[in-house]
Amino acid sequence: MINEPTNFIIRILLALIMKMRPECIPCLLNRVLFEAKLVNEDLNYLVVEEALKILSEDFREGVNSAKIATKVHKRVYELLENDDPYLALKRKSNGVALSLYPKAQSYVQKADDKFKAAALCSIVGNVLDFGIRSDFDDPKKLIGKFDGLLAQGLAHDDTKEIKEIARKAQDVLFFTDNCGEIVFDQLLLSELKKFNVHLTLIVKGAPILTDATMYDVKTLQLNKLVDDVATTNGFAVGVDFEKIDKDLQKKLKNADLIICKGMANWESFSDEGYKPIAYFLRTKCDPVANSMQLKKDINAVKLYY
C-alpha cells in the first residue's frame, strides 16, 4: 500500500509532467476548426467528428497531450488533403518577423546582458502561434505588440544558470518551434555560439502547425549560425522520440545542454528524463503554465537539471 508521503511525491511529480487535461480538448478542437477554415470550411463538421472519434478512444487521465494532438492533426490533414495548411501563415510570420528583426537586433546590442536580451526576443516571437486563441490571429499583430511584450521582460528567468552550464558545455542542442519565432532565434543562436559550444539546430521533419522546417533553415540561412542541423524525422507535435534517428538519439543522450522553444516541446519532453534542459517559451495556456508551476501569459526561461 502506498503511504501518504509517497502519494504526495507522486502527485508533485505528475504535476511537473504535461499530461492532457480536460481543458485541452476545446483548445485542440479550435485548432482543428482553424485548419479547416484555412483550407476548406465546408469540412468543419467532418474534421471535428473525426477529431472527436480519436479523443473518445484515446483521451484519458495521464495521456501525453502532444501524442494525442499529433494523432488528431495527422487525421485532419488527411481529410483536408493538404500536408501544410498553415503554409501561407508561416511565410507571412517570417516576413513580419524579418521586418521587426532590426529592432530586436538593436535591443540585444544595447543590452548589458545580451544573452538574456536575445532570449527575451526569441520568446516574444513565440506568440506567433495561431488557432489556439482569438486575440492573435494574424502575424501583423506582432508589430503593434512587440514593444509591449519586450517591456514585460522575463517573469521567470534562469538565464544566469543556463550561462553557467553553457560556459562548461561542449554539445548543445536547440529545438526550434514556430516560423517567425525562428527569425528571432538567430539572436539567441549567435549568443550561444559565443560560449564556443558545438551547436545543433533541430527543426521539424515534416510540416505541422506553424512549426519551422528545413525550408526555413535554408531560406534564413540559419545553418551558417550553427555547427549542425537535424530534424525530428517526421510528423509530430513537439518530438516523437520513437521516430528520431539514431544520430539524434545519441546527441540527446550525450548533450551537455538541451534548449527547447515553445509549449509543444515542453509537452513532449516533460515525459522524458533528459537533463539539463531549458525551456524558452510564452505560457499561453493554463495546463502548460500549471504543469511548469508558472503563471499564464508570461515570458519564461526555465531550467531543469
C-alpha positions as CSV (number, residue, x, y, z in Angstrom):
1,M,0.0,0.0,0.0
2,I,1.3,3.5,-1.0
3,N,1.7,5.7,2.1
4,E,0.6,9.4,2.2
5,P,4.1,10.9,1.8
6,T,4.7,8.7,-1.2
7,N,1.3,9.7,-2.6
8,F,2.3,13.4,-2.2
9,I,5.6,12.9,-4.0
10,I,3.8,11.1,-6.9
11,R,1.3,14.0,-7.2
12,I,4.1,16.5,-7.3
13,L,6.0,14.6,-10.0
14,L,2.8,14.2,-12.1
15,A,2.2,17.9,-11.8
16,L,5.6,18.5,-13.5
17,I,4.7,16.4,-16.5
18,M,2.5,17.8,-19.2
19,K,-0.5,15.4,-19.3
20,M,-3.6,16.2,-21.4
21,R,-6.2,18.0,-19.3
22,P,-9.9,18.3,-20.0
23,E,-9.4,21.9,-20.9
24,C,-7.0,20.8,-23.7
25,I,-10.0,19.4,-25.6
26,P,-11.6,22.7,-26.7
27,C,-8.2,24.1,-27.5
28,L,-7.4,21.2,-29.8
29,L,-10.8,21.4,-31.4
30,N,-10.3,25.1,-32.1
31,R,-7.1,24.2,-33.8
32,V,-8.9,21.7,-36.0
33,L,-11.6,24.3,-36.9
34,F,-8.9,26.8,-37.7
35,E,-7.2,24.4,-40.1
36,A,-10.5,23.7,-41.8
37,K,-11.1,27.4,-42.2
38,L,-7.6,27.8,-43.8
39,V,-8.3,25.1,-46.4
40,N,-12.0,24.3,-46.8
41,E,-14.6,25.5,-44.3
42,D,-17.1,23.1,-45.7
43,L,-15.2,20.3,-43.9
44,N,-15.8,21.8,-40.5
45,Y,-18.2,19.1,-39.3
46,L,-16.2,16.2,-40.8
47,V,-12.9,17.2,-39.2
48,V,-14.5,17.8,-35.8
49,E,-16.3,14.5,-36.0
50,E,-13.1,12.6,-36.8
51,A,-11.2,14.5,-34.0
52,L,-13.8,13.6,-31.5
53,K,-13.6,9.9,-32.5
54,I,-9.9,9.9,-31.8
55,L,-10.4,11.7,-28.5
56,S,-13.2,9.4,-27.4
57,E,-10.8,6.4,-28.0
58,D,-7.6,7.9,-26.6
59,F,-8.3,10.6,-24.1
60,R,-7.9,9.5,-20.6
61,E,-6.2,10.7,-17.4
62,G,-2.4,10.7,-17.7
63,V,-2.2,10.5,-21.5
64,N,0.5,12.7,-23.2
65,S,-1.0,15.8,-24.8
66,A,1.5,16.0,-27.6
67,K,0.9,12.4,-28.7
68,I,-2.9,12.8,-28.9
69,A,-2.6,16.2,-30.7
70,T,-0.3,14.6,-33.3
71,K,-2.8,11.8,-34.0
72,V,-5.6,14.3,-34.3
73,H,-3.8,16.7,-36.7
74,K,-2.5,13.9,-38.8
75,R,-6.1,12.7,-39.4
76,V,-7.3,16.3,-40.1
77,Y,-4.5,16.9,-42.6
78,E,-5.6,13.7,-44.4
79,L,-9.2,14.8,-44.5
80,L,-8.2,18.3,-45.8
81,E,-6.0,16.7,-48.4
82,N,-3.4,19.3,-47.5
83,D,0.0,18.5,-45.9
84,D,0.7,22.1,-44.9
85,P,-2.5,24.1,-44.3
86,Y,-0.5,26.8,-42.4
87,L,1.9,27.5,-45.3
88,A,0.7,31.0,-46.1
89,L,0.7,32.0,-42.4
90,K,4.2,30.6,-41.9
91,R,5.6,32.6,-44.8
92,K,3.7,35.7,-43.5
93,S,5.1,35.1,-40.0
94,N,8.7,35.0,-41.2
95,G,8.1,38.2,-43.2
96,V,6.7,40.1,-40.2
97,A,9.5,38.8,-38.0
98,L,12.1,39.9,-40.5
99,S,10.6,43.4,-40.6
100,L,11.0,43.5,-36.8
101,Y,14.4,41.9,-36.7
102,P,16.5,45.1,-36.9
103,K,14.6,46.4,-33.8
104,A,15.2,43.1,-31.9
105,Q,18.9,43.2,-33.0
106,S,19.3,46.7,-31.7
107,Y,17.6,45.8,-28.4
108,V,20.2,43.0,-27.9
109,Q,23.1,45.1,-28.9
110,K,22.2,47.8,-26.4
111,A,21.6,45.4,-23.5
112,D,24.1,44.8,-20.7
113,D,23.1,41.1,-20.7
114,K,23.0,40.2,-24.3
115,F,22.1,36.6,-23.7
116,K,19.1,37.5,-21.6
117,A,18.0,40.1,-24.1
118,A,18.3,37.6,-27.0
119,A,16.4,35.0,-25.0
120,L,13.6,37.6,-24.4
121,C,13.4,38.5,-28.1
122,S,13.3,34.8,-29.0
123,I,10.4,34.2,-26.6
124,V,8.4,37.2,-27.8
125,G,8.4,35.6,-31.2
126,N,6.7,32.6,-29.6
127,V,3.4,34.4,-29.7
128,L,3.3,33.7,-33.5
129,D,1.1,30.7,-32.9
130,F,-2.4,30.5,-34.5
131,G,-5.6,28.7,-33.9
132,I,-5.4,28.5,-30.1
133,R,-6.6,32.0,-29.1
134,S,-8.7,34.6,-30.8
135,D,-6.6,37.6,-29.7
136,F,-3.7,36.7,-32.0
137,D,-5.0,35.5,-35.4
138,D,-2.7,37.5,-37.8
139,P,1.1,37.7,-37.8
140,K,0.9,41.5,-38.4
141,K,-0.5,41.9,-34.8
142,L,3.0,41.3,-33.5
143,I,4.1,44.6,-35.0
144,G,1.9,46.6,-32.6
145,K,2.6,44.3,-29.6
146,F,6.3,43.7,-29.9
147,D,7.5,46.6,-27.7
148,G,4.9,45.8,-25.0
149,L,5.9,42.2,-24.9
150,L,9.6,43.1,-24.6
151,A,8.7,45.5,-21.8
152,Q,7.2,42.6,-19.8
153,G,10.7,41.1,-19.5
154,L,11.3,37.6,-18.2
155,A,8.8,36.8,-15.4
156,H,10.8,33.6,-14.8
157,D,14.5,33.9,-15.5
158,D,17.0,31.1,-15.3
159,T,19.4,32.6,-17.9
160,K,22.2,33.0,-15.3
161,E,22.2,29.3,-14.5
162,I,22.0,28.4,-18.2
163,K,25.0,30.6,-19.0
164,E,26.9,28.8,-16.2
165,I,26.2,25.5,-17.8
166,A,27.0,26.8,-21.3
167,R,30.4,28.0,-20.2
168,K,31.4,24.4,-19.4
169,A,29.4,22.8,-22.2
170,Q,30.7,21.2,-25.4
171,D,27.5,20.0,-27.1
172,V,24.3,22.0,-27.1
173,L,21.0,21.1,-28.8
174,F,18.4,23.7,-29.8
175,F,14.9,22.5,-30.7
176,T,13.0,25.2,-32.6
177,D,9.3,26.0,-32.6
178,N,7.3,28.3,-34.9
179,C,8.0,30.2,-38.1
180,G,8.5,33.9,-37.4
181,E,9.8,32.9,-34.0
182,I,12.8,31.2,-35.7
183,V,13.8,34.6,-37.2
184,F,14.4,35.9,-33.6
185,D,16.1,32.7,-32.6
186,Q,19.0,33.8,-34.7
187,L,19.9,36.3,-32.0
188,L,19.9,33.5,-29.3
189,L,21.9,31.1,-31.5
190,S,24.6,33.8,-32.0
191,E,24.8,34.3,-28.3
192,L,25.1,30.6,-27.6
193,K,27.9,30.3,-30.1
194,K,29.9,32.8,-28.0
195,F,30.4,30.0,-25.5
196,N,32.3,28.0,-28.1
197,V,29.9,25.1,-28.0
198,H,29.1,22.7,-30.7
199,L,25.6,23.8,-31.5
200,T,23.0,21.6,-33.3
201,L,19.7,23.1,-34.5
202,I,16.7,20.8,-34.7
203,V,13.6,21.6,-36.8
204,K,10.5,19.6,-37.7
205,G,11.0,16.7,-40.2
206,A,7.6,17.4,-41.8
207,P,5.2,20.4,-41.8
208,I,3.0,20.5,-38.8
209,L,1.1,23.5,-37.5
210,T,3.2,26.7,-37.9
211,D,6.5,24.9,-36.9
212,A,9.7,25.6,-38.7
213,T,11.2,23.1,-41.1
214,M,14.4,22.7,-43.1
215,Y,12.9,25.1,-45.7
216,D,13.1,27.9,-43.1
217,V,16.6,27.0,-42.1
218,K,17.8,27.2,-45.7
219,T,15.7,30.3,-46.5
220,L,17.0,32.2,-43.4
221,Q,20.5,30.6,-43.7
222,L,20.4,29.5,-40.1
223,N,22.8,26.8,-41.0
224,K,25.6,29.4,-41.1
225,L,25.0,30.2,-37.4
226,V,25.3,26.6,-36.1
227,D,27.5,23.6,-36.5
228,D,24.9,21.0,-37.4
229,V,21.2,20.9,-38.5
230,A,18.9,17.9,-37.8
231,T,15.2,17.2,-38.0
232,T,12.8,15.4,-35.8
233,N,12.4,13.0,-38.7
234,G,8.6,13.0,-39.1
235,F,5.2,14.5,-38.4
236,A,4.7,15.2,-34.7
237,V,3.6,17.9,-32.3
238,G,6.8,18.5,-30.3
239,V,9.0,15.5,-30.7
240,D,8.1,11.8,-31.3
241,F,11.1,10.1,-29.7
242,E,10.3,6.8,-31.4
243,K,10.8,8.4,-34.9
244,I,14.0,10.4,-34.4
245,D,17.1,8.8,-36.0
246,K,19.9,7.2,-34.1
247,D,22.3,10.1,-34.5
248,L,19.9,12.5,-32.8
249,Q,19.1,9.9,-30.1
250,K,22.8,9.8,-29.4
251,K,23.1,13.6,-29.3
252,L,20.2,13.8,-26.9
253,K,21.8,11.3,-24.6
254,N,25.2,13.0,-24.6
255,A,24.2,16.7,-24.8
256,D,25.6,19.0,-22.1
257,L,22.6,21.3,-22.5
258,I,19.2,21.0,-24.4
259,I,17.3,24.1,-25.2
260,C,13.6,23.8,-26.2
261,K,11.5,26.5,-27.7
262,G,7.7,26.6,-27.1
263,M,5.0,24.7,-25.3
264,A,4.8,21.7,-27.6
265,N,8.4,20.8,-26.8
266,W,7.6,21.0,-23.1
267,E,4.6,18.7,-23.7
268,S,6.7,16.0,-25.3
269,F,10.0,16.4,-23.4
270,S,8.4,16.6,-19.9
271,D,7.7,12.8,-20.2
272,E,11.4,12.1,-20.8
273,G,14.4,12.3,-18.5
274,Y,16.7,14.5,-20.5
275,K,18.7,17.0,-18.4
276,P,19.9,19.6,-18.2
277,I,17.1,21.0,-20.3
278,A,15.9,24.6,-20.6
279,Y,12.6,25.8,-21.9
280,F,12.2,29.2,-23.6
281,L,8.5,30.0,-24.0
282,R,5.4,32.1,-23.5
283,T,3.0,30.3,-21.2
284,K,-0.1,30.6,-23.4
285,C,-2.4,28.2,-21.6
286,D,-3.3,27.1,-18.1
287,P,-2.4,23.4,-18.4
288,V,1.2,24.2,-19.6
289,A,1.6,27.0,-17.1
290,N,0.3,24.9,-14.2
291,S,2.4,21.9,-15.1
292,M,5.5,24.1,-15.2
293,Q,4.5,25.8,-11.9
294,L,4.4,29.2,-13.7
295,K,1.8,31.9,-14.2
296,K,-0.1,32.1,-17.5
297,D,0.8,34.6,-20.2
298,I,4.4,35.3,-19.1
299,N,7.8,35.2,-20.8
300,A,9.7,32.4,-19.2
301,V,13.1,30.7,-19.3
302,K,13.0,27.7,-17.0
303,L,15.8,25.2,-16.4
304,Y,15.6,21.6,-15.2
305,Y,18.8,19.9,-14.1
